[in-house]
Amino acid sequence: MSEHDLRIGLVGAGRMGGDHARRIHERISGARLVAVGDPDADRAEQVAASVPGARSHGDPYEVISSSDVDALVIASPGVVHEPLLLAAIERGIPVLCEKPLTPDSTSSLRVLEAEQAGGKRLVQVGFMRRFDPEHVELRELLRSGALGRALVLHCAHRNPSSPPGFTSEMMIFDSVVHEFDTVRWLVGEEIRAVSVRRPRTTSAAPAGLADPQLVTIETTGGVVADVEIFVNCGFGYQVRCEAVCEHGTALAGAAGGLRVHGTAGWGGRIDADFSERFATAFDREFQRWADAARTGGVDPDAASAWDGYAAAAACEAGVRAQSEGTTEVRLVERPGFYA
């Protein structure tokens, strides 16, 4: 530990917050956790107690206002992200905010406006797939043009089970939100339209949850992506993305690394959950965020507040599409601030 370490405050002491506290303490160099805030004071105290030197607060805003907090990690529920982000932006400290940026595009726009008014980019959204080695390799392959232009993306997002209270709308906002960002990031295009189809529901789904769902994403450049979202598959956790290009295909998320088919049993294990599948991605994301924040900058490869806004707008279209059919995504013009 050094006096030059980035001193991090953490808001949110649930499962994700607890995991990030351990990550910062055990695996991130040049940074240390100094404060944990959560309205559940007992939970905040429990997470803080797991990290030597960290203290707890029952009021998350006390963490943001603390003079010894150089940067902030937000791992609280999305419905409270906006005021937390605005408070951090007002104080001028870098923020790594777990998805979603905010629950809707209108509140996300307010965050963008506040960040632009401050004149400096401070917000990074936690879309960790941008740091997953296989997804990074897939993006580099697509950008190289070695397989020609991307035409179609086939995606699957499967969880062994859904938590209590999980709704059909949350299939979009809490799960497919990752695919919305992944598709935009892989092909470098905005999302134009979203449609949703519902096959028959698995018997493992709780009452009222339509699971699985098939989401179709259309980009402004003509790429079509289909997403199978299945949150009660029962057998494990899988995230897969196959790019079908003019001269070949490439699949991320299969056992054994990126699989590329050019010209013409598979056996393996299945991860138990997201924290296992994307452990390396989370570690890389946090390390690069901390490195950038320590020098007062942002990671250029990470998701910005604009990316968080674009994902929120796509989610809104996705929820409308669950009942209305194909729905257009409504985006404001991208500010030059986020070019």
Secondary structure, DSSP 8 states (H G I E B T S, - for coil): --TTSEEEEEE--SHHHHHHHHHHHHH-TTEEEEEEE-SSHHHHHHHHHTSTT-EEESSHHHHHH-TT--EEEE-S-GGGHHHHHHHHHHHT--EEE-S-SSSSHHHHHHHHHHHHHHTS--EEE--GGGG-HHHHHHHHHHHHTTT-SEEEEEEEEE-S---TT--HHHIIIIIIHHHHHHHHHHHT--EEEEEEE-----TTS-TT---SEEEEEEETTS-EEEEEEETT-SS-BEEEEEEEETTEEEEESSTTS-EEE---------BSSHHHHTHHHHHHHHHHHHHHHHTT---TTSEEHHHHHHHHHHHHHHHHHHHHSSEE-------GGG-
